[in-house]
Amino acid sequence: MSLVRFQADGIPATDIAGLLADCGRQVDRVWTIADDVVVLLPEIGPSQAQAYVARVSRLLPALAGPPRAVTFPNDGLTLGALAAALYEGGDVSGELRPFARPGPEPVALRHLDPGTAPELARAAEHRKAG
């Protein structure tokens, strides 16, 4: 299991969350906390988490810094230990909110040029149709 933290900059965290939900698996979970987006990747180890970060980072608009990935059990054995590692020992403040799509249109379609990430645009269209 891995957790990945994305820091939004210049775009609402809910839009980043929508983009990540559009390109994720059905088992992945996405939350926002203040200006951050946290993604839970079940059954994903360290190398797969880094591959996920590399893949989705090129699709994302503005980020305040590089995404941070932590993995169970390498970075912590408890949720508290993983959260501390995810925030590099800093204070985790704000309410954790599960991402809920505000409307039927996938967020990716509002922010991406289909020519830059055709596979994501196709996946978003498929989810919109389904």
C-alpha positions in Angstrom: 0.0 0.0 0.0 1.2 3.5 -0.9 0.1 7.0 -0.2 1.0 9.9 -2.5 0.8 13.6 -1.6 0.4 16.3 -4.2 0.5 19.9 -3.3 -1.8 22.0 -5.5 -0.6 25.5 -6.7 -2.6 27.7 -8.9 -5.5 25.3 -9.4 -8.0 24.1 -6.7 -7.0 20.9 -4.9 -10.4 19.5 -5.9 -9.5 19.8 -9.6 -6.2 18.0 -9.0 -8.1 15.3 -7.1 -10.5 15.0 -10.0 -7.6 14.6 -12.5 -6.1 11.9 -10.3 -9.4 10.1 -9.9 -9.9 10.2 -13.7 -6.6 8.5 -14.3 -6.6 6.1 -11.3 -7.9 2.6 -10.8 -11.3 2.0 -9.2 -9.7 0.7 -6.0 -7.6 3.9 -5.6 -8.9 6.5 -3.1 -8.4 10.3 -3.4 -8.8 12.9 -0.6 -8.1 16.6 -0.2 -6.7 18.2 2.9 -6.3 22.0 2.7 -4.3 22.6 -0.6 -3.0 19.0 -0.7 -4.4 15.9 -2.5 -3.6 12.5 -1.0 -4.0 9.3 -3.0 -4.2 5.8 -1.5 -2.9 3.2 -3.9 -3.8 -0.3 -2.5 -1.4 -3.2 -3.3 1.2 -0.8 -4.7 4.9 -1.0 -3.6 7.6 1.6 -3.7 8.7 1.1 -7.3 5.1 1.1 -8.6 4.3 4.2 -6.5 7.3 6.0 -8.1 6.1 4.9 -11.6 2.6 6.2 -10.7 4.1 9.6 -9.6 6.1 9.9 -12.8 3.1 9.0 -15.0 0.6 11.3 -13.4 3.0 14.2 -12.7 3.4 14.9 -16.4 -0.4 15.2 -16.7 -0.9 17.6 -13.8 -1.1 21.3 -14.0 0.7 23.4 -11.4 2.1 21.7 -8.3 3.7 23.5 -5.4 6.4 20.9 -5.2 7.3 17.4 -6.2 4.8 14.7 -5.1 5.8 12.6 -2.1 5.1 8.9 -1.9 5.3 6.7 1.2 4.8 2.9 1.3 3.7 0.4 4.0 5.7 -1.1 5.6 8.9 0.6 4.3 8.0 4.1 5.6 5.8 3.1 8.5 3.7 0.4 10.1 0.8 2.5 11.3 -1.4 5.2 9.6 0.1 7.8 12.0 3.7 6.8 11.0 2.8 6.9 7.3 1.1 10.3 7.7 4.2 11.6 9.5 6.4 10.3 6.7 4.1 11.7 4.0 4.3 15.1 5.6 8.0 14.6 6.5 7.3 15.0 10.2 5.5 18.3 9.7 2.1 19.2 11.1 -0.9 17.7 9.2 -3.6 20.3 9.7 -6.9 20.6 8.0 -9.9 18.4 7.5 -9.4 15.2 5.4 -12.2 15.2 2.8 -13.0 12.3 0.5 -13.1 13.5 -3.1 -16.6 13.6 -4.5 -17.1 14.6 -8.1 -19.3 17.8 -8.2 -20.8 16.9 -11.5 -20.9 14.3 -14.3 -18.1 15.8 -16.4 -14.7 14.3 -15.6 -12.4 17.0 -14.4 -9.7 16.0 -16.8 -11.7 17.2 -19.7 -11.7 20.7 -18.3 -7.9 21.0 -17.8 -6.2 18.8 -20.4 -5.6 19.2 -24.0 -6.5 15.7 -25.4 -3.4 15.9 -27.6 -1.1 16.0 -24.5 -2.5 12.9 -22.8 -4.8 11.1 -25.1 -5.0 8.0 -22.9 -6.3 10.0 -20.0 -8.8 11.9 -22.2 -10.1 8.5 -23.5 -10.4 7.1 -20.0 -12.3 10.2 -18.9 -14.6 10.0 -21.8 -15.2 6.3 -21.1 -16.0 7.0 -17.4 -18.3 9.9 -18.5 -20.2 7.5 -20.9 -20.4 4.7 -18.4 
